[in-house]
Amino acid sequence: MSYSAKITTKGQTTIPQEVREHFGLQSGDRVEFVIVEGGAMMIPKNKSVADLFGILGRPPAGAGATLKDFDEAIGRYVAEDDERISREWRERHK
């Protein structure tokens, strides 16, 4: 299916009503334009992260990470980054 719209002198256009209704677009929603070979695509960006909750279903039992796993990983990263920063400072100030 194809729809057309006119571009104003300010570079603005109106998205046809049928397209807005199909994608559930409302005033204030954002769209993204992607240049592809031979044209462009418009991608609706009207979904929030909260709207996507549960879209993949529940993870299998035992899969994923716990809060403790995240805390430990962040702690390791911070310690490694601190060591790197200290090492670079020492090398610069010899």
Residue pairs with C-beta under 8 A, 6 or more apart in sequence:
3 16
3 18
3 19
4 16
5 13
5 14
5 15
5 16
6 13
7 13
15 25
15 31
15 42
19 25
20 26
23 44
23 46
24 44
24 46
25 31
25 44
25 46
26 46
29 44
29 45
29 46
30 45
30 46
31 42
31 43
31 44
31 45
32 42
32 43
32 45
33 40
33 41
33 42
33 43
34 40
34 41
34 43
65 73
